[in-house]
């Protein structure tokens, strides 16, 4: 069966360090992978999208990698700040006419000052 | 634009009652999604509309759930009759285009509690 796995345990890091979150998937051939941020009581907010033929995408302090061989995406936040504390969701779209994104359950990031 | 607007923000209802959730997508967006989020199951897609037409409703749990999109600026999700297991946060999202190679904009969600 298709699965998207994100670490259910919260990631605790110190301010200024690089946070790395993982999204693993099985039985998918995603055309696109997206990362969203969700704060308590709010809807997810889009951060980055990466296509299957792209290895890496950057936006300011954010970097996403996409390894279709390992079936894994890594999401990095450099120089992390307490304001980066939130839950981060990955979402996969298969493509081939069905682009509806399927979300992982998210990983909570806590950045300590 | 004010973004995707959902109402109500919170809804508490008794088991067996009808519940209607409302969504106003961002003007100009032609794709609309209804999601449900729980601690146990995460964010699950319920139904996807494109140009007001339901394209994929395979995520709708059962016949108690129905969704409509009578025009480009309004959609409803109805649960009748509601059950305690329907308690969750329901999100509406919209995007421009027919594919998810563009970002989806989510509303603030409706927290539904069925007692």
Interface residues (C-beta under 8 A of the other chain):
Chain A: X31 X32 X34 X41 X42 X43 X44 X45 X46 X49 X51 X89 X91 X93 X95 X98 X99 X100 X101 X102 X103 X104 X105 X106
Chain B: X4 X33 X35 X41 X42 X43 X44 X45 X48 X56 X91 X93 X98 X99 X100 X101 X102 X103 X104 X105 X106 X107 X108 X109
